[in-house]
Amino acid sequence: MAIQFTKMSGSGNDFIVIDNRVPVMEDGKKYDFVRRVCDRKMSVGADGVIFVENSDQADIKWDFYNEDGSSAEMCGNGGRCVARYAVEKNIASVKMTLETLAGIVGAEVDGTTVKVKLTTPQNLIQDTLVSMNGTEYQVDSLNTGVPHAIVYSDNIKGVNVKEVGRGIRFHNVFAPAGTNVDFVEKVGAQALKIRTYERGVEDETLACGTGVVASALLSFYKKMVKPPVSVETQGGDILKVDFGVSSSDEVYLEGPTSIAFEGTLVEY
């Protein structure tokens, strides 16, 4: 069966989006399918695949998979992309709710700019010492839909993100689930730069929405910044994170999305 898809990007975090409300892909076949179509040399290539499905709890449901075929509870940039997709395809209105494994997420689409209200952050842990290859890293961590560990740096440009990120991602401190790893640099009273090693992609990505949110919140808890926080991703886009200074229960992520192309998969 030929499968229609849309290739989208949220600040350099790219996704293959497929309308699966009338099933075109069985659950048991998704793992192998995702691994094949995300291969950048042999197929479309992407950081992940999002299947848009029917929901009894929200306007739409998504079934999200990382590049390696693993299922992910949440993805901030993926949420922004799928919200715009739903509007472009007349599946939902510009204000909508999305059912994810992390809970119900609200979204608002304004042209190419999309703002999502994320689930309440959980499991705040500060000042964890992670020893690796003779070096100790002081790490803060937070679950913003998926787990993130933050390493603060005065110069993230000089960080070996793949090597250090992979070491922390698989460190026994974060076993068995592992963690995403973000390297964060303060550049202003309300501004950060970030580079991210993403679990499931197992490499650095150009952006990570939940990582941007975790970096803003954890930097705020460290009294480094105040909201709203502008976070520059490795891809160059600026994402805005807003939340209340007295409570971080309501957290919003806002930024640009783009549609790269649409096509038909005939071999997968």
Secondary structure as the mmCIF struct_conf table of DSSP 4:
data_model
#
loop_
_struct_conf.conf_type_id
_struct_conf.id
_struct_conf.beg_label_comp_id
_struct_conf.beg_label_asym_id
_struct_conf.beg_label_seq_id
_struct_conf.end_label_comp_id
_struct_conf.end_label_asym_id
_struct_conf.end_label_seq_id
STRN STRN1 ILE A 3 GLY A 10
TURN_TY1_P TURN_TY1_P1 SER A 11 GLY A 12
STRN STRN2 ASN A 13 ASP A 19
BEND BEND1 ARG A 21 VAL A 22
BEND BEND2 VAL A 24 MET A 25
HELX_RH_AL_P HELX_RH_AL_P1 ASP A 27 VAL A 37
TURN_TY1_P TURN_TY1_P2 CYS A 38 CYS A 38
TURN_TY1_P TURN_TY1_P3 ARG A 40 MET A 42
BEND BEND3 SER A 43 VAL A 44
BEND BEND4 ASP A 47 ASP A 47
STRN STRN3 GLY A 48 GLU A 53
BEND BEND5 ASP A 56 ASP A 59
STRN STRN4 ILE A 60 ASN A 66
TURN_TY1_P TURN_TY1_P4 GLU A 67 ASP A 68
BEND BEND6 GLY A 69 GLY A 69
STRN STRN5 SER A 71 SER A 71
BEND BEND7 GLU A 73 GLU A 73
HELX_RH_AL_P HELX_RH_AL_P2 GLY A 76 GLU A 88
TURN_TY1_P TURN_TY1_P5 LYS A 89 ASN A 90
BEND BEND8 ILE A 91 ALA A 92
BEND BEND9 VAL A 94 VAL A 94
STRN STRN6 LYS A 95 THR A 100
TURN_TY1_P TURN_TY1_P6 LEU A 101 ALA A 102
STRN STRN7 GLY A 103 ASP A 110
TURN_TY1_P TURN_TY1_P7 GLY A 111 THR A 112
STRN STRN8 THR A 113 LEU A 118
HELX_LH_PP_P HELX_LH_PP_P1 THR A 119 PRO A 121
STRN STRN9 GLN A 122 MET A 132
TURN_TY1_P TURN_TY1_P8 ASN A 133 GLY A 134
STRN STRN10 THR A 135 ASN A 143
BEND BEND10 THR A 144 VAL A 146
STRN STRN11 PRO A 147 TYR A 152
BEND BEND11 ASP A 154 ASP A 154
HELX_RH_3T_P HELX_RH_3T_P1 ILE A 156 GLY A 158
HELX_RH_AL_P HELX_RH_AL_P3 VAL A 161 ARG A 169
TURN_TY1_P TURN_TY1_P9 PHE A 170 PHE A 170
HELX_RH_3T_P HELX_RH_3T_P2 ASN A 172 PHE A 174
TURN_TY1_P TURN_TY1_P10 ALA A 175 ALA A 177
STRN STRN12 ASN A 180 GLY A 188
TURN_TY1_P TURN_TY1_P11 ALA A 189 GLN A 190
STRN STRN13 ALA A 191 GLU A 198
TURN_TY1_P TURN_TY1_P12 ARG A 199 GLU A 202
STRN STRN14 ASP A 203 THR A 205
BEND BEND12 LEU A 206 LEU A 206
HELX_RH_AL_P HELX_RH_AL_P4 GLY A 209 TYR A 221
TURN_TY1_P TURN_TY1_P13 LYS A 222 LYS A 223
BEND BEND13 MET A 224 MET A 224
BEND BEND14 PRO A 227 PRO A 228
STRN STRN15 VAL A 229 GLU A 232
TURN_TY1_P TURN_TY1_P14 GLN A 234 GLY A 235
BEND BEND15 GLY A 236 GLY A 236
STRN STRN16 ILE A 238 PHE A 243
BEND BEND16 VAL A 245 SER A 246
BEND BEND17 ASP A 249 GLU A 250
STRN STRN17 VAL A 251 PRO A 256
STRN STRN18 SER A 258 LEU A 265
#
